[in-house]
Amino acid sequence: MLDWIVEIWVNDAEQAAGKGHVHILAVVPDASNDGVFKVCGDPFFSQFPTVDEVNGWLQFPTLLPLTEHQMLYVRSSYKSIADQALSKVDQNRRKYAIIAGTPGIGKSVFVYYVMWRLIKEKKRVLLFDSVGTFYFDSTTMLTCSTLPDKSNLKFWSTDLWCLVDSLDPTGITALPYLRCSILLASTPRRDYIGEFRKLVPTPVVLYMPLWTKEELGAIVHLYPKALGK
């Protein structure tokens, strides 16, 4: 359980004199997680806090599950869309955002970018991914098989961003979607977008633009087989 951390130390001078005093520091997290989380051991997701942007690319130490490459190209639209999706007029209110676009345009990769950005800003973020559920508590990457109880208002609060890819947030049983902020990535034709759009406040809908020739040229070296087509 990662409910608290205790650090003990003794002053060196006092220890040498044989009269050391023990000092105890207890660090309690801001949001209680009911003890359901453990330190993330996934080789990809555990490294998110260490990743930096270099020359327009996020460089990961391991392969991205979605692309099987170690680099994520940061499109200019990623930054502007993320700005609009994550900005809040009132920080104490929840916010909902829908990232829409044609299949294969990169919405799922964009979700990874948003997670990286929130981590860099030391924000709490909960990712629902096909390989598991991952949580950044503003300091540490964690994972879980079950979520904290819906009644846990210290965990489920408007400052928590939940990232959902191609799932109906209102259909996730353990997710109290009225108590947190949510970003949903999906194609516009999915039926459940209609259900999500009924929530209050009304979700902002942002569309992922088509790739430009310049952007395709920047990533073509990652797909050498495409050069011959």
C-alpha positions in Angstrom: 0.0 0.0 0.0 1.2 3.5 -0.9 -0.8 5.3 1.7 2.3 6.9 3.3 6.0 7.0 3.3 8.2 7.3 6.4 11.8 8.6 6.3 14.1 8.2 9.2 17.4 9.9 9.7 19.9 10.7 12.4 22.1 13.8 12.6 25.7 12.7 11.7 27.4 14.8 14.5 25.0 13.5 17.2 25.4 9.9 16.0 29.2 10.2 16.3 28.7 11.4 19.9 26.5 8.5 20.7 23.4 10.6 21.4 21.7 10.6 18.1 18.1 11.7 17.8 15.7 9.9 15.4 13.7 12.2 13.1 10.6 10.9 11.4 8.9 12.5 8.4 5.6 11.1 7.2 4.5 12.0 3.7 0.7 11.6 3.2 -0.6 11.8 -0.4 -3.2 14.5 -1.2 -5.7 12.0 -2.7 -6.4 8.8 -0.8 -6.4 5.8 -3.2 -7.9 3.2 -0.9 -4.7 1.2 -1.2 -5.8 -0.3 -4.6 -2.7 1.0 -6.5 0.8 -0.4 -6.7 3.9 1.0 -8.3 3.7 0.5 -12.1 6.1 -2.1 -13.4 5.0 -1.9 -17.1 8.2 -1.2 -19.2 6.4 1.5 -21.2 4.0 3.3 -18.9 6.4 3.3 -15.9 8.8 5.5 -18.0 6.3 8.3 -18.8 7.6 10.7 -16.2 11.1 10.5 -17.6 10.2 11.3 -21.2 11.2 14.6 -22.7 10.3 16.3 -26.0 13.3 16.7 -28.2 13.0 18.5 -31.6 9.3 17.9 -31.8 9.4 14.2 -30.8 8.7 12.4 -27.5 11.5 9.9 -27.1 10.6 6.8 -25.1 13.1 4.3 -23.7 10.9 1.4 -24.9 8.5 0.8 -27.8 5.1 2.4 -27.8 2.5 -0.4 -27.8 0.4 1.3 -30.5 3.2 2.0 -33.0 6.1 -0.3 -32.0 8.4 2.7 -32.3 10.3 4.6 -29.5 9.4 8.0 -30.8 6.1 9.9 -30.9 5.8 12.8 -33.4 4.2 15.8 -31.8 2.0 17.4 -34.4 1.4 21.1 -34.1 -2.4 20.3 -33.8 -1.7 18.2 -30.7 -0.6 21.2 -28.7 -3.5 23.4 -29.8 -6.1 20.7 -29.3 -4.7 19.8 -25.9 -4.8 23.4 -24.9 -8.5 23.7 -25.7 -9.4 20.3 -24.2 -7.6 20.8 -20.9 -8.2 24.5 -20.2 -10.8 25.3 -17.6 -12.5 28.6 -16.8 -13.2 27.4 -13.3 -10.6 25.0 -11.9 -13.0 23.7 -9.3 -15.5 22.4 -11.9 -15.2 19.2 -13.9 -14.7 19.4 -17.7 -15.5 17.0 -20.5 -13.8 16.9 -23.9 -14.2 14.7 -27.0 -11.4 14.2 -29.5 -13.0 13.1 -32.8 -11.5 12.2 -36.1 -11.4 9.6 -38.9 -10.2 6.1 -38.0 -6.4 5.8 -38.1 -5.7 9.5 -37.9 -3.9 9.2 -34.5 -6.4 9.8 -31.8 -5.0 7.0 -29.6 -1.5 8.3 -29.9 -2.8 11.8 -29.1 -4.2 10.3 -25.8 -0.6 9.3 -24.9 0.5 12.8 -25.7 -2.1 14.3 -23.4 -1.1 11.9 -20.6 2.5 12.9 -21.0 1.6 16.6 -20.9 -0.5 16.2 -17.7 2.3 14.3 -16.1 4.8 17.0 -17.0 2.4 19.5 -15.4 2.3 17.3 -12.2 -1.5 16.8 -12.6 -3.3 13.7 -11.6 -4.3 11.5 -14.5 -6.0 8.1 -14.8 -5.6 6.3 -18.1 -8.0 3.5 -19.2 -5.8 1.5 -21.7 -6.4 -1.9 -23.4 -3.5 -3.4 -21.4 -4.5 -2.0 -18.0 -5.4 1.1 -15.9 -2.6 3.5 -15.1 -2.6 6.4 -12.6 -0.2 9.2 -12.1 -0.7 10.7 -8.6 1.4 13.9 -9.4 4.6 12.1 -8.4 4.5 8.4 -9.2 3.2 6.1 -11.9 0.9 3.5 -10.5 -1.4 0.7 -11.7 -4.4 -1.1 -10.4 -6.8 -3.9 -11.1 -9.7 -2.3 -9.3 -10.5 1.4 -8.8 -11.0 3.3 -5.6 -14.6 3.3 -4.2 -16.9 5.8 -5.9 -17.6 7.4 -2.5 -13.9 8.3 -2.1 -14.1 12.1 -2.7 -10.5 12.7 -2.0 -9.6 10.6 -5.1 -12.6 11.3 -7.4 -12.5 15.0 -7.8 -12.6 17.6 -10.6 -8.8 18.0 -10.7 -8.4 14.3 -11.8 -8.3 13.8 -15.6 -9.6 10.5 -16.8 -8.4 9.6 -20.3 -10.7 7.1 -22.2 -10.0 5.8 -25.7 -12.9 4.3 -27.7 -14.9 3.4 -24.6 -18.2 4.8 -23.3 -17.2 6.7 -20.1 -20.8 6.5 -18.9 -20.7 2.7 -19.3 -17.6 2.2 -17.1 -19.2 0.9 -14.0 -16.4 1.9 -11.5 -16.1 5.4 -13.0 -18.1 8.1 -11.2 -18.1 10.3 -14.3 -19.9 13.2 -12.6 -17.0 13.7 -10.1 -14.0 14.0 -12.4 -12.8 15.5 -15.7 -12.8 13.3 -18.7 -11.2 13.3 -22.2 -12.7 10.8 -24.6 -11.1 9.9 -28.0 -13.3 8.3 -30.5 -14.6 8.3 -34.1 -17.6 10.7 -34.5 -20.0 7.9 -35.5 -19.8 5.9 -32.3 -23.2 5.7 -30.6 -21.9 6.3 -27.1 -20.6 9.8 -28.0 -24.3 10.8 -28.0 -24.7 9.6 -24.4 -21.5 11.3 -23.3 -22.5 14.6 -24.9 -25.6 14.7 -22.8 -23.5 15.3 -19.7 -23.3 18.7 -18.0 -21.2 20.8 -18.6 -21.6 20.0 -22.3 -18.4 18.3 -23.6 -16.3 20.4 -26.0 -15.8 18.6 -29.3 -12.5 18.9 -31.0 -11.6 17.4 -34.4 -8.2 15.9 -35.3 -7.2 17.4 -38.6 -5.8 15.3 -41.6 -2.1 14.9 -41.8 -0.3 17.5 -44.0 2.4 16.5 -46.5 5.0 18.1 -44.2 3.9 16.0 -41.3 3.9 12.8 -43.3 7.4 13.7 -44.5 8.6 14.1 -40.9 7.5 10.5 -40.0 8.1 8.6 -43.2 11.5 7.3 -42.0 9.6 5.3 -39.4 7.8 3.4 -42.1 10.4 2.5 -44.8 8.1 0.1 -46.5 5.7 2.9 -47.3 8.4 4.6 -49.4 8.0 2.1 -52.2 4.3 2.5 -52.5 
